[in-house]
Amino acid sequence: MSKTVVTRFAPSPTGFLHIGGARTALFNWLYAKSQGGKMLLRIEDTDRERSTDAAIDAIKEGLVWLGLDWDGDAVSQFAGVERHQEVARQLVEAGKAYYCYCTQEELTEMRETARAEGRPPRYDGRWRNRSQDEAPAGVDPVVRIKVPEEGETVVDDQVQGRIAFPNKDLDDFIILRSDGTPTYMHAVVVDDHDMGVTHIIRGDDHLTNAARQTVIYQAMGWDVPVMSHIPLIHGPDGAKLSKRHGALGVEAYRDMGYLPEALRNYLARLGWSHGDDEIFSTEQAIEWFDLDGIGKSAARFDFAKLENLNGHYMRTTDDQTLLDAMKALLPHLESGSEILSKLNDTRSQQVLLAMPGLKERAKTLPDLVDGCGFILSERPLALDEKAAKILTDEARDVLSRLLPGLKSVGNWTVEETETAVKAFAEDAELKLGKVAQPLRAALTGRGTSPGIFDVLVTLGREESLARIKDQSTETES
């Protein structure tokens, strides 16, 4: 009977959820889901000085926003220190690890001698076979693992292939510090084993760690999880993604108005592929995801591509969901709280009515906020530069002559308002654009907007006629 697949996402809580970390979490989540398994969340908080509760909250919030749920409670690595110490003692008792009493001065001298002789600055194993009876007084020992002195340690990686590391290059690394705290290398192995992790999917910057961790697994006689080391994400210029490339944290993408579905789709395609498919649902991604589809080359982050993909998701998302997403984003935007306060029930219904036209023109949620500005504007409307140029004296005269026809419209619908405007243009021997452009400027204060007849219906008869009159040459009430 095959084991249940168990993956894990194990971030360090020293800051926000990095976009690279988000992709790692996504790949672990997709693989677990595709195999009917589980994804666990472990917070690697052994660095007590840099780990913060705020960062832990930010990581969890980022995962929740992205729609990546984990199984069970999040596990704290720091909480397992006694277990890490216990395993280190077991290794010492089994003769697979030993206490090393080297002082800092000795280690420094060791490194300098090695450099002077043209050798890599490694620990020379001087306490490997010595008795503790020789331990100097007043020195708290570290625990070092006994790495095999000959041969090689092999990592059969599902992405990178078979990689062999000469054991002479690994040296007897520390698994327990002199203060009793475990090193990252040791804690990760113990936690992954105890949590039943079967598959490790992480960045290829951990590839050399994989060899050292394999040594610990083998020393304990534990099964080594299946490993997949994925290339890091690069910026458009081919350099490792960094602050100079723009937003790094998932919350920044949320605040820029990207939809979680779009970001999931984009990140899934960043280093993994299923044929030529570019746009796919989460259900499809789960069905298709496999480790063989992960490429060996670093993927480049393309903001324009993400924006276009987000535009697709905007157009295919239902109107109420988009309105809810827009409202959820507003507190994170400059002046967003003020806009949110204006979105009463009536205006929310107007935004919903206009949504089909608004989302056709929007690539992000802030575009949507900007697009529905005409609904929230108060009379008299402030005109943007383009609208001000359109509303010449001649254009205002056209609006004055148009008003009576619009006032006589029976049912204020797209069809009837369109009929009235076209009839006026025909009677006045004007091209439709000569009427529609000033009408748009008067109704929205802008040179661009959703379809003008949709705008008329969205604003309603009373507000539409009042706005047109504000910009016309009519002086009578």
TORDRENFI-488853 format. One record per residue (C-alpha): residue number from 1; x, y, z. Coordinates in nm, 3 decimals. Last residue first. Layout:
<sites>
+-----+---------+---------+---------+
| pos |    east |   north |      up |
+-----+---------+---------+---------+
| NUM |       X |       Y |       Z |
...
+-----+---------+---------+---------+
</sites>
This chain:
<sites>
+-----+---------+---------+---------+
| pos |    east |   north |      up |
+-----+---------+---------+---------+
| 477 |  -3.484 |   7.503 |  -1.497 |
| 476 |  -3.392 |   7.743 |  -1.772 |
| 475 |  -3.029 |   7.824 |  -1.840 |
| 474 |  -2.951 |   7.574 |  -2.111 |
| 473 |  -2.595 |   7.615 |  -2.240 |
| 472 |  -2.515 |   7.254 |  -2.141 |
| 471 |  -2.262 |   7.120 |  -1.892 |
| 470 |  -2.479 |   7.128 |  -1.578 |
| 469 |  -2.782 |   7.025 |  -1.792 |
| 468 |  -2.611 |   6.702 |  -1.889 |
| 467 |  -2.535 |   6.628 |  -1.524 |
| 466 |  -2.895 |   6.696 |  -1.419 |
| 465 |  -3.036 |   6.480 |  -1.701 |
| 464 |  -2.813 |   6.188 |  -1.601 |
| 463 |  -2.889 |   6.222 |  -1.228 |
| 462 |  -3.267 |   6.219 |  -1.281 |
| 461 |  -3.280 |   5.948 |  -1.546 |
| 460 |  -3.051 |   5.689 |  -1.388 |
| 459 |  -2.675 |   5.690 |  -1.340 |
| 458 |  -2.637 |   5.329 |  -1.454 |
| 457 |  -2.887 |   5.373 |  -1.738 |
| 456 |  -2.704 |   5.673 |  -1.881 |
| 455 |  -2.365 |   5.504 |  -1.833 |
| 454 |  -2.483 |   5.193 |  -2.018 |
| 453 |  -2.592 |   5.424 |  -2.301 |
| 452 |  -2.243 |   5.579 |  -2.305 |
| 451 |  -2.059 |   5.249 |  -2.323 |
| 450 |  -1.798 |   5.236 |  -2.045 |
| 449 |  -1.587 |   5.549 |  -1.999 |
| 448 |  -1.329 |   5.766 |  -2.173 |
| 447 |  -1.295 |   6.143 |  -2.208 |
| 446 |  -1.388 |   6.205 |  -1.850 |
| 445 |  -1.625 |   6.418 |  -1.641 |
| 444 |  -1.860 |   6.119 |  -1.639 |
| 443 |  -2.198 |   6.241 |  -1.765 |
| 442 |  -2.088 |   6.567 |  -1.928 |
| 441 |  -1.779 |   6.416 |  -2.091 |
| 440 |  -1.978 |   6.115 |  -2.216 |
| 439 |  -2.249 |   6.339 |  -2.364 |
| 438 |  -1.982 |   6.561 |  -2.522 |
| 437 |  -1.841 |   6.250 |  -2.695 |
| 436 |  -2.174 |   6.087 |  -2.782 |
| 435 |  -2.314 |   6.380 |  -2.977 |
| 434 |  -2.030 |   6.448 |  -3.221 |
| 433 |  -1.959 |   6.072 |  -3.217 |
| 432 |  -2.307 |   6.003 |  -3.360 |
| 431 |  -2.229 |   6.210 |  -3.667 |
| 430 |  -2.448 |   6.517 |  -3.683 |
| 429 |  -2.732 |   6.598 |  -3.923 |
| 428 |  -2.936 |   6.751 |  -3.637 |
| 427 |  -3.226 |   6.517 |  -3.717 |
| 426 |  -2.991 |   6.218 |  -3.742 |
| 425 |  -2.807 |   6.304 |  -3.423 |
| 424 |  -3.140 |   6.352 |  -3.239 |
| 423 |  -3.272 |   6.017 |  -3.359 |
| 422 |  -2.947 |   5.848 |  -3.253 |
| 421 |  -2.972 |   5.998 |  -2.904 |
| 420 |  -3.339 |   5.898 |  -2.863 |
| 419 |  -3.289 |   5.543 |  -2.992 |
| 418 |  -2.989 |   5.495 |  -2.762 |
| 417 |  -3.192 |   5.617 |  -2.464 |
| 416 |  -3.469 |   5.370 |  -2.558 |
| 415 |  -3.242 |   5.068 |  -2.603 |
| 414 |  -3.021 |   5.125 |  -2.298 |
| 413 |  -3.327 |   5.174 |  -2.082 |
| 412 |  -3.496 |   5.475 |  -1.924 |
| 411 |  -3.852 |   5.383 |  -2.025 |
| 410 |  -4.044 |   5.680 |  -2.162 |
| 409 |  -3.778 |   5.908 |  -2.311 |
| 408 |  -3.919 |   6.265 |  -2.330 |
| 407 |  -3.641 |   6.414 |  -2.118 |
| 406 |  -3.384 |   6.263 |  -2.355 |
| 405 |  -3.536 |   6.442 |  -2.655 |
| 404 |  -3.558 |   6.771 |  -2.466 |
| 403 |  -3.190 |   6.747 |  -2.356 |
| 402 |  -3.028 |   6.698 |  -2.697 |
| 401 |  -3.053 |   7.065 |  -2.798 |
| 400 |  -2.875 |   7.175 |  -2.479 |
| 399 |  -2.614 |   6.899 |  -2.523 |
| 398 |  -2.539 |   7.017 |  -2.880 |
| 397 |  -2.498 |   7.371 |  -2.746 |
| 396 |  -2.246 |   7.242 |  -2.493 |
| 395 |  -2.051 |   7.081 |  -2.779 |
| 394 |  -2.042 |   7.411 |  -2.972 |
| 393 |  -1.927 |   7.599 |  -2.663 |
| 392 |  -1.648 |   7.343 |  -2.628 |
| 391 |  -1.688 |   7.043 |  -2.397 |
| 390 |  -1.438 |   6.809 |  -2.564 |
| 389 |  -1.133 |   6.994 |  -2.432 |
| 388 |  -1.266 |   6.983 |  -2.075 |
| 387 |  -1.336 |   6.611 |  -2.111 |
| 386 |  -0.974 |   6.544 |  -2.216 |
| 385 |  -0.826 |   6.746 |  -1.931 |
| 384 |  -1.043 |   6.584 |  -1.664 |
| 383 |  -1.365 |   6.758 |  -1.569 |
| 382 |  -1.477 |   6.804 |  -1.207 |
| 381 |  -1.844 |   6.717 |  -1.190 |
| 380 |  -2.100 |   6.962 |  -1.047 |
| 379 |  -2.226 |   6.741 |  -0.905 |
| 378 |  -2.075 |   6.466 |  -0.689 |
| 377 |  -1.872 |   6.177 |  -0.829 |
| 376 |  -1.940 |   5.825 |  -0.702 |
| 375 |  -2.080 |   5.688 |  -1.027 |
| 374 |  -1.815 |   5.864 |  -1.238 |
| 373 |  -1.542 |   5.704 |  -1.026 |
| 372 |  -1.652 |   5.357 |  -1.139 |
| 371 |  -1.357 |   5.327 |  -1.375 |
| 370 |  -1.101 |   5.437 |  -1.116 |
| 369 |  -1.215 |   5.170 |  -0.873 |
| 368 |  -1.209 |   4.917 |  -1.157 |
| 367 |  -0.858 |   5.020 |  -1.256 |
| 366 |  -0.769 |   4.983 |  -0.886 |
| 365 |  -0.901 |   4.624 |  -0.916 |
| 364 |  -0.660 |   4.538 |  -1.196 |
| 363 |  -0.675 |   4.496 |  -1.574 |
| 362 |  -0.989 |   4.703 |  -1.627 |
| 361 |  -1.161 |   4.802 |  -1.954 |
| 360 |  -1.393 |   4.504 |  -1.991 |
| 359 |  -1.446 |   4.512 |  -1.615 |
| 358 |  -1.621 |   4.848 |  -1.629 |
| 357 |  -1.869 |   4.757 |  -1.905 |
| 356 |  -2.001 |   4.445 |  -1.731 |
| 355 |  -1.975 |   4.625 |  -1.393 |
| 354 |  -2.206 |   4.918 |  -1.470 |
| 353 |  -2.514 |   4.764 |  -1.309 |
| 352 |  -2.302 |   4.634 |  -1.022 |
| 351 |  -2.158 |   4.984 |  -0.973 |
| 350 |  -2.514 |   5.124 |  -0.968 |
| 349 |  -2.617 |   4.862 |  -0.711 |
| 348 |  -2.321 |   4.962 |  -0.496 |
| 347 |  -2.432 |   5.323 |  -0.539 |
| 346 |  -2.774 |   5.249 |  -0.399 |
| 345 |  -2.645 |   5.029 |  -0.116 |
| 344 |  -2.388 |   5.286 |  -0.002 |
| 343 |  -2.047 |   5.304 |  -0.164 |
| 342 |  -1.959 |   5.657 |  -0.054 |
| 341 |  -1.784 |   5.537 |   0.264 |
| 340 |  -1.575 |   5.299 |   0.053 |
| 339 |  -1.446 |   5.592 |  -0.154 |
| 338 |  -1.332 |   5.772 |   0.162 |
| 337 |  -1.169 |   5.452 |   0.290 |
| 336 |  -0.987 |   5.414 |  -0.042 |
| 335 |  -0.828 |   5.762 |  -0.030 |
| 334 |  -0.491 |   5.583 |  -0.075 |
| 333 |  -0.565 |   5.216 |  -0.115 |
| 332 |  -0.553 |   4.937 |   0.147 |
| 331 |  -0.902 |   5.016 |   0.284 |
| 330 |  -1.033 |   4.985 |  -0.077 |
| 329 |  -0.918 |   4.627 |  -0.137 |
| 328 |  -1.208 |   4.451 |   0.036 |
| 327 |  -1.455 |   4.678 |  -0.146 |
| 326 |  -1.298 |   4.589 |  -0.482 |
| 325 |  -1.307 |   4.218 |  -0.400 |
| 324 |  -1.676 |   4.243 |  -0.306 |
| 323 |  -1.752 |   4.429 |  -0.631 |
| 322 |  -1.558 |   4.169 |  -0.827 |
| 321 |  -1.749 |   3.884 |  -0.662 |
| 320 |  -2.079 |   4.061 |  -0.736 |
| 319 |  -1.989 |   4.101 |  -1.105 |
| 318 |  -1.888 |   3.745 |  -1.182 |
| 317 |  -1.522 |   3.688 |  -1.272 |
| 316 |  -1.448 |   3.626 |  -1.641 |
| 315 |  -1.349 |   3.982 |  -1.733 |
| 314 |  -1.135 |   4.031 |  -1.423 |
| 313 |  -0.968 |   3.693 |  -1.479 |
| 312 |  -0.864 |   3.798 |  -1.829 |
| 311 |  -0.736 |   4.133 |  -1.697 |
| 310 |  -0.531 |   3.941 |  -1.437 |
| 309 |  -0.365 |   3.752 |  -1.719 |
| 308 |  -0.280 |   4.079 |  -1.890 |
| 307 |  -0.138 |   4.219 |  -1.566 |
| 306 |   0.067 |   3.905 |  -1.500 |
| 305 |   0.211 |   3.921 |  -1.851 |
| 304 |   0.302 |   4.287 |  -1.805 |
| 303 |   0.468 |   4.207 |  -1.471 |
| 302 |   0.696 |   3.941 |  -1.623 |
| 301 |   0.885 |   3.735 |  -1.365 |
| 300 |   1.152 |   3.529 |  -1.534 |
| 299 |   1.172 |   3.155 |  -1.468 |
| 298 |   1.504 |   2.993 |  -1.376 |
| 297 |   1.585 |   2.687 |  -1.582 |
| 296 |   1.541 |   2.327 |  -1.466 |
| 295 |   1.173 |   2.309 |  -1.559 |
| 294 |   0.890 |   2.166 |  -1.348 |
| 293 |   0.650 |   1.953 |  -1.555 |
| 292 |   0.801 |   1.625 |  -1.432 |
| 291 |   0.693 |   1.712 |  -1.077 |
| 290 |   0.327 |   1.683 |  -1.169 |
| 289 |   0.030 |   1.917 |  -1.177 |
| 288 |  -0.243 |   1.836 |  -1.428 |
| 287 |  -0.548 |   1.768 |  -1.210 |
| 286 |  -0.454 |   2.030 |  -0.952 |
| 285 |  -0.389 |   2.289 |  -1.224 |
| 284 |  -0.720 |   2.199 |  -1.389 |
| 283 |  -0.910 |   2.255 |  -1.065 |
| 282 |  -0.725 |   2.584 |  -1.013 |
| 281 |  -0.850 |   2.694 |  -1.353 |
| 280 |  -0.628 |   2.730 |  -1.656 |
| 279 |  -0.475 |   3.003 |  -1.869 |
| 278 |  -0.135 |   2.939 |  -2.026 |
| 277 |  -0.166 |   2.588 |  -2.166 |
| 276 |   0.114 |   2.513 |  -2.413 |
| 275 |   0.189 |   2.169 |  -2.278 |
| 274 |   0.139 |   2.165 |  -1.904 |
| 273 |   0.411 |   2.388 |  -1.766 |
| 272 |   0.601 |   2.463 |  -1.449 |
| 271 |   0.862 |   2.732 |  -1.380 |
| 270 |   0.634 |   3.032 |  -1.352 |
| 269 |   0.318 |   2.878 |  -1.496 |
| 268 |   0.187 |   2.798 |  -1.147 |
| 267 |   0.280 |   3.150 |  -1.038 |
| 266 |   0.059 |   3.304 |  -1.306 |
| 265 |  -0.241 |   3.080 |  -1.235 |
| 264 |  -0.215 |   3.145 |  -0.862 |
| 263 |  -0.174 |   3.519 |  -0.925 |
| 262 |  -0.485 |   3.518 |  -1.145 |
| 261 |  -0.695 |   3.328 |  -0.891 |
| 260 |  -0.571 |   3.559 |  -0.611 |
| 259 |  -0.695 |   3.863 |  -0.804 |
| 258 |  -0.444 |   4.143 |  -0.852 |
| 257 |  -0.532 |   4.484 |  -0.714 |
| 256 |  -0.194 |   4.639 |  -0.638 |
| 255 |  -0.274 |   4.584 |  -0.269 |
| 254 |  -0.301 |   4.209 |  -0.324 |
| 253 |   0.026 |   4.211 |  -0.515 |
| 252 |   0.188 |   4.398 |  -0.224 |
| 251 |   0.042 |   4.145 |   0.021 |
| 250 |   0.226 |   3.868 |  -0.165 |
| 249 |   0.559 |   4.031 |  -0.090 |
| 248 |   0.827 |   4.110 |  -0.347 |
| 247 |   0.695 |   4.414 |  -0.531 |
| 246 |   0.940 |   4.582 |  -0.764 |
| 245 |   1.248 |   4.463 |  -0.952 |
| 244 |   1.478 |   4.666 |  -0.724 |
| 243 |   1.352 |   4.468 |  -0.427 |
| 242 |   1.496 |   4.144 |  -0.561 |
| 241 |   1.426 |   3.866 |  -0.811 |
| 240 |   1.755 |   3.698 |  -0.900 |
| 239 |   1.899 |   3.858 |  -1.213 |
| 238 |   1.767 |   3.773 |  -1.561 |
| 237 |   1.669 |   4.130 |  -1.650 |
| 236 |   1.295 |   4.056 |  -1.624 |
| 235 |   1.349 |   3.943 |  -1.262 |
| 234 |   1.446 |   3.591 |  -1.169 |
| 233 |   1.251 |   3.325 |  -0.980 |
| 232 |   1.457 |   3.049 |  -0.821 |
| 231 |   1.493 |   2.708 |  -0.982 |
| 230 |   1.299 |   2.422 |  -0.817 |
| 229 |   1.458 |   2.157 |  -0.599 |
| 228 |   1.248 |   1.841 |  -0.588 |
| 227 |   1.322 |   1.583 |  -0.318 |
| 226 |   1.154 |   1.251 |  -0.242 |
| 225 |   1.183 |   1.208 |   0.134 |
| 224 |   1.478 |   1.011 |   0.276 |
| 223 |   1.359 |   0.710 |   0.474 |
| 222 |   1.510 |   0.701 |   0.824 |
| 221 |   1.805 |   0.492 |   0.940 |
| 220 |   1.913 |   0.770 |   1.179 |
| 219 |   2.254 |   0.808 |   1.010 |
| 218 |   2.081 |   0.785 |   0.671 |
| 217 |   1.847 |   1.074 |   0.748 |
| 216 |   2.137 |   1.279 |   0.889 |
| 215 |   2.352 |   1.223 |   0.576 |
| 214 |   2.050 |   1.310 |   0.357 |
| 213 |   2.028 |   1.644 |   0.538 |
| 212 |   2.387 |   1.718 |   0.441 |
| 211 |   2.317 |   1.636 |   0.075 |
| 210 |   1.988 |   1.832 |   0.069 |
| 209 |   2.158 |   2.138 |   0.217 |
| 208 |   2.363 |   2.159 |  -0.105 |
| 207 |   2.035 |   2.181 |  -0.301 |
| 206 |   1.869 |   2.436 |  -0.073 |
| 205 |   1.926 |   2.728 |  -0.315 |
| 204 |   1.730 |   2.507 |  -0.555 |
| 203 |   1.408 |   2.634 |  -0.400 |
| 202 |   1.171 |   2.388 |  -0.233 |
| 201 |   0.960 |   2.077 |  -0.288 |
| 200 |   1.011 |   1.808 |  -0.023 |
| 199 |   0.799 |   1.494 |  -0.062 |
| 198 |   0.717 |   1.225 |   0.196 |
| 197 |   0.677 |   1.441 |   0.507 |
| 196 |   0.565 |   1.227 |   0.800 |
| 195 |   0.565 |   1.514 |   1.049 |
| 194 |   0.828 |   1.338 |   1.261 |
| 193 |   1.056 |   1.289 |   0.961 |
| 192 |   1.018 |   1.644 |   0.832 |
| 191 |   1.071 |   1.781 |   1.183 |
| 190 |   1.383 |   1.576 |   1.251 |
| 189 |   1.534 |   1.664 |   0.913 |
| 188 |   1.454 |   2.035 |   0.938 |
| 187 |   1.592 |   2.059 |   1.293 |
| 186 |   1.927 |   1.913 |   1.188 |
| 185 |   2.014 |   2.145 |   0.899 |
| 184 |   1.865 |   2.448 |   1.076 |
| 183 |   2.107 |   2.396 |   1.363 |
| 182 |   1.971 |   2.271 |   1.691 |
| 181 |   1.993 |   2.471 |   2.014 |
| 180 |   2.186 |   2.315 |   2.301 |
| 179 |   2.394 |   2.622 |   2.388 |
| 178 |   2.703 |   2.463 |   2.228 |
| 177 |   2.518 |   2.421 |   1.901 |
| 176 |   2.359 |   2.094 |   1.789 |
| 175 |   2.382 |   1.955 |   1.433 |
| 174 |   2.731 |   2.085 |   1.348 |
| 173 |   2.894 |   1.968 |   1.025 |
| 172 |   3.148 |   1.688 |   0.998 |
| 171 |   3.288 |   1.772 |   0.655 |
| 170 |   3.068 |   1.795 |   0.338 |
| 169 |   3.342 |   1.817 |   0.074 |
| 168 |   3.505 |   1.485 |   0.172 |
| 167 |   3.163 |   1.324 |   0.124 |
| 166 |   3.176 |   1.389 |  -0.251 |
| 165 |   2.828 |   1.514 |  -0.351 |
| 164 |   2.643 |   1.323 |  -0.624 |
| 163 |   2.348 |   1.476 |  -0.807 |
| 162 |   2.090 |   1.263 |  -0.986 |
| 161 |   1.830 |   1.475 |  -1.165 |
| 160 |   1.764 |   1.845 |  -1.110 |
| 159 |   1.384 |   1.825 |  -1.104 |
| 158 |   1.299 |   1.495 |  -0.933 |
| 157 |   1.625 |   1.500 |  -0.737 |
| 156 |   1.805 |   1.177 |  -0.660 |
| 155 |   2.049 |   1.320 |  -0.405 |
| 154 |   2.361 |   1.108 |  -0.369 |
| 153 |   2.616 |   1.123 |  -0.090 |
| 152 |   2.963 |   1.024 |  -0.201 |
| 151 |   3.244 |   0.787 |  -0.120 |
| 150 |   3.489 |   0.823 |   0.166 |
| 149 |   3.496 |   0.985 |   0.507 |
| 148 |   3.131 |   0.915 |   0.584 |
| 147 |   2.993 |   1.224 |   0.763 |
| 146 |   3.000 |   1.185 |   1.140 |
| 145 |   2.754 |   1.444 |   1.267 |
| 144 |   2.884 |   1.715 |   1.497 |
| 143 |   2.752 |   1.803 |   1.844 |
| 142 |   2.880 |   2.126 |   1.997 |
| 141 |   3.070 |   2.126 |   2.322 |
| 140 |   3.053 |   2.371 |   2.613 |
| 139 |   3.413 |   2.451 |   2.709 |
| 138 |   3.490 |   2.518 |   3.077 |
| 137 |   3.726 |   2.227 |   3.130 |
| 136 |   3.887 |   2.064 |   2.828 |
| 135 |   3.740 |   1.731 |   2.713 |
| 134 |   4.002 |   1.453 |   2.705 |
| 133 |   3.775 |   1.214 |   2.892 |
| 132 |   3.526 |   1.282 |   2.615 |
| 131 |   3.731 |   1.040 |   2.410 |
| 130 |   3.869 |   1.136 |   2.073 |
| 129 |   3.756 |   0.982 |   1.744 |
| 128 |   3.587 |   1.273 |   1.569 |
| 127 |   3.740 |   1.543 |   1.789 |
| 126 |   4.007 |   1.648 |   1.534 |
| 125 |   3.766 |   1.627 |   1.239 |
| 124 |   3.945 |   1.892 |   1.030 |
| 123 |   3.664 |   2.149 |   1.010 |
| 122 |   3.676 |   2.303 |   0.666 |
| 121 |   3.845 |   2.607 |   0.511 |
| 120 |   3.892 |   2.471 |   0.156 |
| 119 |   4.261 |   2.389 |   0.098 |
| 118 |   4.527 |   2.616 |  -0.054 |
| 117 |   4.776 |   2.557 |   0.228 |
| 116 |   4.734 |   2.911 |   0.360 |
| 115 |   4.357 |   2.873 |   0.335 |
| 114 |   4.366 |   2.551 |   0.540 |
| 113 |   4.589 |   2.712 |   0.801 |
| 112 |   4.352 |   3.011 |   0.829 |
| 111 |   4.048 |   2.788 |   0.871 |
| 110 |   4.208 |   2.576 |   1.145 |
| 109 |   4.334 |   2.888 |   1.327 |
| 108 |   3.980 |   3.027 |   1.331 |
| 107 |   3.843 |   2.695 |   1.455 |
| 106 |   4.105 |   2.680 |   1.731 |
| 105 |   4.024 |   3.036 |   1.840 |
| 104 |   3.652 |   2.959 |   1.849 |
| 103 |   3.726 |   2.671 |   2.082 |
| 102 |   3.705 |   2.311 |   1.969 |
| 101 |   3.521 |   2.086 |   2.213 |
| 100 |   3.341 |   1.860 |   1.964 |
|  99 |   3.090 |   1.608 |   2.094 |
|  98 |   3.019 |   1.322 |   1.858 |
|  97 |   2.779 |   1.186 |   1.596 |
|  96 |   2.705 |   0.847 |   1.439 |
|  95 |   2.843 |   0.649 |   1.737 |
|  94 |   2.496 |   0.525 |   1.826 |
|  93 |   2.505 |   0.718 |   2.156 |
|  92 |   2.601 |   1.037 |   1.967 |
|  91 |   2.317 |   0.986 |   1.717 |
|  90 |   2.069 |   0.926 |   1.998 |
|  89 |   2.190 |   1.245 |   2.169 |
|  88 |   2.123 |   1.444 |   1.849 |
|  87 |   1.777 |   1.286 |   1.827 |
|  86 |   1.697 |   1.398 |   2.184 |
|  85 |   1.824 |   1.750 |   2.120 |
|  84 |   1.589 |   1.787 |   1.820 |
|  83 |   1.302 |   1.654 |   2.032 |
|  82 |   1.381 |   1.908 |   2.304 |
|  81 |   1.389 |   2.189 |   2.044 |
|  80 |   1.048 |   2.097 |   1.897 |
|  79 |   0.865 |   2.418 |   1.997 |
|  78 |   1.118 |   2.619 |   1.797 |
|  77 |   0.998 |   2.451 |   1.477 |
|  76 |   0.646 |   2.583 |   1.534 |
|  75 |   0.379 |   2.377 |   1.358 |
|  74 |   0.079 |   2.532 |   1.182 |
|  73 |  -0.237 |   2.347 |   1.277 |
|  72 |  -0.390 |   2.078 |   1.060 |
|  71 |  -0.380 |   2.067 |   0.681 |
|  70 |  -0.284 |   2.379 |   0.489 |
|  69 |  -0.502 |   2.609 |   0.279 |
|  68 |  -0.367 |   2.794 |  -0.021 |
|  67 |  -0.630 |   3.041 |  -0.141 |
|  66 |  -0.386 |   3.323 |  -0.215 |
|  65 |  -0.553 |   3.532 |   0.054 |
|  64 |  -0.512 |   3.245 |   0.302 |
|  63 |  -0.144 |   3.202 |   0.213 |
|  62 |  -0.076 |   3.574 |   0.250 |
|  61 |  -0.264 |   3.588 |   0.580 |
|  60 |  -0.056 |   3.298 |   0.713 |
|  59 |   0.271 |   3.460 |   0.608 |
|  58 |   0.168 |   3.802 |   0.744 |
|  57 |   0.060 |   3.647 |   1.077 |
|  56 |   0.398 |   3.473 |   1.114 |
|  55 |   0.571 |   3.801 |   1.022 |
|  54 |   0.376 |   3.991 |   1.288 |
|  53 |   0.459 |   3.721 |   1.544 |
|  52 |   0.826 |   3.788 |   1.482 |
|  51 |   1.133 |   3.575 |   1.405 |
|  50 |   1.460 |   3.771 |   1.374 |
|  49 |   1.601 |   3.731 |   1.726 |
|  48 |   1.447 |   3.389 |   1.786 |
|  47 |   1.607 |   3.224 |   1.483 |
|  46 |   1.439 |   2.889 |   1.558 |
|  45 |   1.118 |   3.012 |   1.394 |
|  44 |   1.085 |   2.773 |   1.102 |
|  43 |   0.705 |   2.796 |   1.079 |
|  42 |   0.577 |   2.461 |   0.957 |
|  41 |   0.269 |   2.434 |   0.738 |
|  40 |   0.151 |   2.093 |   0.620 |
|  39 |   0.024 |   1.995 |   0.277 |
|  38 |  -0.180 |   1.676 |   0.259 |
|  37 |  -0.239 |   1.402 |   0.002 |
|  36 |  -0.489 |   1.319 |  -0.272 |
|  35 |  -0.202 |   1.312 |  -0.520 |
|  34 |  -0.309 |   1.623 |  -0.715 |
|  33 |  -0.390 |   1.802 |  -0.390 |
|  32 |  -0.046 |   1.734 |  -0.243 |
|  31 |   0.123 |   1.837 |  -0.569 |
|  30 |  -0.083 |   2.155 |  -0.596 |
|  29 |  -0.015 |   2.256 |  -0.235 |
|  28 |   0.359 |   2.193 |  -0.260 |
|  27 |   0.375 |   2.386 |  -0.589 |
|  26 |   0.167 |   2.670 |  -0.439 |
|  25 |   0.383 |   2.692 |  -0.126 |
|  24 |   0.696 |   2.717 |  -0.343 |
|  23 |   0.521 |   2.983 |  -0.555 |
|  22 |   0.434 |   3.179 |  -0.241 |
|  21 |   0.792 |   3.150 |  -0.122 |
|  20 |   0.909 |   3.310 |  -0.445 |
|  19 |   0.651 |   3.587 |  -0.400 |
|  18 |   0.790 |   3.645 |  -0.052 |
|  17 |   0.545 |   3.604 |   0.237 |
|  16 |   0.638 |   3.904 |   0.453 |
|  15 |   0.925 |   3.919 |   0.702 |
|  14 |   1.144 |   3.712 |   0.936 |
|  13 |   0.902 |   3.426 |   0.985 |
|  12 |   1.111 |   3.154 |   0.817 |
|  11 |   0.894 |   2.956 |   0.574 |
|  10 |   0.831 |   2.579 |   0.582 |
|   9 |   0.574 |   2.462 |   0.329 |
|   8 |   0.517 |   2.092 |   0.361 |
|   7 |   0.429 |   1.792 |   0.149 |
|   6 |   0.264 |   1.467 |   0.256 |
|   5 |   0.173 |   1.202 |  -0.001 |
|   4 |  -0.016 |   0.915 |   0.158 |
|   3 |   0.206 |   0.609 |   0.150 |
|   2 |   0.151 |   0.333 |  -0.103 |
|   1 |   0.000 |   0.000 |   0.000 |
+-----+---------+---------+---------+
</sites>
